[in-house]
């Protein structure tokens, strides 16, 4: 490693640090000093960027493209990215579309598009994507990523667009804001007979609320599947909506009655204490949410109770005591558990009951004492 001095092509003196074999250092020196000095090169790059930005702006005006929104630097950078994207669209052929990469989930549908469809995607991006940040954030994406991301919106029919406009208006009418809101973003709560889903932007406070209520992430939204032990979908949606409103989140629920319940808090809370039928056995499985010493000790005091895999198991033979325990501690029986009781009662009703005869035990007498009480008299039968 050594320092070598010389004159750059721009005329400025300088030095470069060269490493490697001595025999190679001379040509490395010539190569380095055939360039601009670092300061001049920075100025050159800045002028080059400004010129490219100026040309991109001129092209945008000539093409009558919508003005981009952002800071001056963001717009200058985004204009170049947008022009490069336009050029890549123009280079596409039908053959390129038919070879759409398999790495994109819906590549089969996209491969069926025509070149005219792809140009429609281009025009959609140019018309609707006017944020400089959009182009900056996606600057490393290839042309296929832009197509995969935008083709559904770009190729919507007039009927689909009209339907979306109606749905948007309905959503506006179905949205409520809490007085003390923490955001203007709206949580969309969707209700169907077998599940409740909630969609919202990434937010830790929102995430905690849905997780605490038993919702799980399905890849696109938070959802709670409805079962016998969850209560109705309407109650679960109203409960979620109420929790979110109290936490400062605006909500959108299309069903007016569920929305009213969410606002008024008029719903049946979810029960987390249940008595199940342990499959393939004659046992109840008593379960509750979280650890609770009181519940554990009360359940363990039932006859024959034993703890197994998060449940307290008790034989159906003790159903009367289990029913009393359930009433006292706020537990509910599943349909399967109730069926277990009914089947046990039915079976017991077929068993014959009898009234056994009571056998009187003979009263024992102390004959030996009687003999002794007779004294020394000889028994008559023994006399000569």
N, C-alpha and C positions, 0 to 999 in steps of 0.2 A: 504494500500500500504506500502510495507517494502522491505528493501534490505536484501538479504540472501547471505552468503558467502559459497564457497565450492570449490571442485577440479573437473575440467572437466575430461572426459574420456581420453583426450590427456595428462593429467598430469599437466596442467596449472591451477593456482589459479585464481579465479574470483568472481564476484558477479552478481546476477540477481535481478531485481525488480519484485516482485510478488504482484498481486492484487487479490482481491476476498475474499471469506469467509476464516477465519483463519483455519478452519478444513481441507481445501483443500490445504493449502499452502505447507505442508510438501511433499506431493506426487508431487506437481508441481515443487518443488525444486529438488527432486530426478530426475524427468524427464529432467529438464534443464541441470543438471550436468552430465547426462548420455550421453550428446552430446559432440562434440568438442567445444572448445572455438571459438569465432567469428573469430579470426585471423587464427587459424588452419583450420577452415571450409572454409574460402576464398581460402586458399592455396589448400585445397582438391578439391574444385570445379574447380579451374584453371587447376589442373593436370588432373581432370576428362575430362574437355573440350578438353585439348590437346590430351589426349589418344583417345577420340572419334573422333577427327579430324584426328589423325594419322591413325586410323582404316578405316575411310571413305576414306582417300587418298589411302590407300593400296587397298581397294576394288575397287576404281575407276580405278587404274592401272591394277588390275587383270581382270576387266571387259572391259578394253581398252576403257574407256569412254573418250570423248573429254575433254581436259583441260579447266577448267573454267578461265574466265578473270576477274581480279579485284585485289584489294590489298591482301596482305597476310592474314589479318584477315577476309576479306570478303570471300576469297576462302575457308578458313578453316571452316567458318560457313556454307557457301553454300553447301560444300561437304556433311556435315551431313544432311542437308535438302534434298539434292538430293537422298541420300541413303534411307532416310525415305520414300521419294516419291516412289522409286523403290519398296520398301517392300510393300507399300500400293497397288501398281498396281498388284503385284504378289498375293495378297490376294483376289483380285476381282474374282467373279464368274459370270457366265451368269445370274444368278438370281439377282445379285446386279445391273446388267445393266438394266434388265427388270423392276427394281424398281427405276429407275433413278428419283431423286426428281423433283416434279412438279414446284419447285421454279425457275428452269432454263427454259428460254423461249422456247427452242427447245427440251424439254425433250422427246417429242413424237418421233422425228427423232433419238435421241440418244438411246432410248429404243429398236430401231430396229437393232442396231449394234450388231455384234457378238463379242465374246471374242477375236478373232483374230484381229478384227478392233481396239479394245481397246489396245491390245498389240502394234499395229501399232502406235497408239497415243503415247504410252510410248516411243517407239523407236524414234519417231519424236522429242519429247521433249529432249531426251538425246542427239540426234544428232545435233539439231539446237539451243537449248537454252543453250548457253555456257557463258552467262553473270552471274556472281555471284549475281549481283543485282536482276536478274529475280527471283531466288529462295528465296532470302532474302525478297523481296517485297511481295512475294506470300506465305510466310511461314505459314500463318494462314489458307490458303485455304484448304478445304477438297479435296479428290481425284476427286469428281464430278466437282468441279470448274475448275480443270486442264483439265479434259476431255471436258467440255463445251467450254472452251476457245480455245482449240487446235485441236479439232477433224476435223474441216473443212479443215484446212491447212494440217493436217496429212494424210487425206484420199483423197487428190486430185489425179485425174488420170494423167497419163503421158500426155494425150492430153491437159488437163487443165493446167498443168505445162508449157507445150510448148507454149500454148496461152498466158499465163502470161508473159513468157519470151519475146514474140513478143511485147506484150503491153508495157512492161517495156522499150524496145528499142524505141518504138514509142514515149513514154513519154519523154525519154531523148532528142529525136530529136525535141520535141515540147516545150521544156523548155527554157526560156530566163532569164538571170540574168541582173539586172540593174548594171551600172558601180559602183554606190555607194550602194552596198547591205548591209543590216543590219543583214542578216541571210543567211545560206545556205539551210535552209528548204524551200520547194517549195509549193506555194499555187496551188492546182489543181482546175481549173475552168472548169465546165462541162456545155455544152449548149444543150438545147432541145427546141423545138418550144414553149413550155408552161412555161418554167422556166430556171433559171440560178442558179447553185449551186457552192459553194466554200468550199473546205475542207482544214483545216490547224490546226496546233497544237494550244493550248491555248496561246493567245497573245493579250494583251489589245489594242495595236496599230492597229492590224488587225481587231479586233472586232469593234473598233470605225469606221473604214472605211466602213465595210460592213453594219453596222447599219445606218450610215449616208446616204447610198445609198438605204436604204429601204429593206435590207435583214433581214430575221428572222431565228431563230434557229429551225430546224425541228426535233431535237433529235439526228441527226448524222452529219448534215452539215448546213451551212448557205445557204438559198435559197431566190430567188426573183421570185414570180410568174408573168408571163407575161400577160398583159391585153392590152386593147385598149389604155389606158392612159400611159402605161410605155414605149411604143416604142417597137422595135423588140428585141428579145432575143440576137441577134448578137450585137446590139448597147449597150445593157446593160452589156454584157460580156466584150466587148471591153472597155467600160467606167470603169468597175471594174478593169480590167487588167491594164489599164493606171494609175489609182489611186494607185494601189499596187506597180507598178514599180517605180513610182515617190516617194513612201514612202520607197523604198529600199527592197521590197519583190520580190523574184524570182517567176515567174508564169509559169504554164503549161496549154496551151490551144491547143487541138489537131487540131482544125480547123485553117489552115494556114492563111486564109484571116482575120479571127477575131483576130488572134495573131498579124498580121500586123497592123490592125486598133488600137489595144491596144498600140503597140509600137509608131505608128505615131500620135496617138490621133485623128484618122480619124473616128469619129463616130458622130451621132446626139445626142446631150445632151438630157437627159430626161426632158420633159416639166412638170412643177408642177402647171401650171395654166390652169384650165379646166372649161368649162361650160357644166353642165349636164342637163338632163331632170329630174325634181323632179317627182318621180313615182306617178301615179294616179292623177296628177294635170296638169294644163296648164302653169306651171312655169318653168323658168330656175333656176338652182342652181349653183351659181358662187362660185367656191372654189379655194383656193391656199394653198401652204405649208407655215406653220408658220404664225406669226402675222405680218401684214403690214398695217400701218396706211394709207398710200397713197392709196393702193388698196381698203381698206375698205371705205374710204371717197369717192373715185371715184365711186365705185359700189353703195354706199348708195345714191348717187346723181341721179341715174337712176329713172325714174318715178315709183312710187309705190313700190320701193325697201324696203325690210325688212330683218333683220338678224334672222336666225333660225338654231340652231344646227350646227354652223360652216359653213353655206352657206348664201350667199346673194340671196334672192329669188326675181325674177322679172318676171312679166307676159309676155307670148309670144307676146302679143299685141304690145310690145315695142321692137320687135326683131331687127328693123333697128338700134335703138340706142344701143342695146346690141352688135350688130355686129361691130358698130363703136368703142365701148368700147373695144371689144376683139382685134381689129386691133391695137388700141392705146396702150393697156397694155400687149400685148403678150399672150392672152388667145386663147385656141383652143376649138372648139365645139366637143362633142362626137357625134357618129352616131345617138344616140337617140335624142340629142338636135337638130341636123340638121333635123331629121325626124319630130320633133315637129314643126319646122319652115315651112317645106314643107307642112305638113298637114294643118297648119294655112293658108298658102298662097292659098292652094287648096280650102279650105273652103271659104275664102274671095272671091275667083274668081267666086263662084257660087251665091254670093249675088248680087241681081239686083241693078244697079246704075241708078239713075234718075236725070233729070234736072228739078228741081221744077220751076213752073211759078212764076214770081215775081209780086206780087200784089202791084199796085201803091196806096199808101195811098192818099186820097183826101186832097187837100190843104185847110187848115183851114183859113177862113176869119173872120175878126172882124166886123160882121154886126151891132153890137151895136154901134160901133164907127161911122158907116155910118149914123145911125139914128141921133145920136147926132150932126153930122155935118150938117144936114138939117136945123137946127135952130128951131124956134118956129112956123113955118108955119104949118097950119092945113092940114092934108092929105085930098085930094079932096073927097075921099069916105066918109069922116066924115062930110062934109059940108051939111047943110040943103038944 
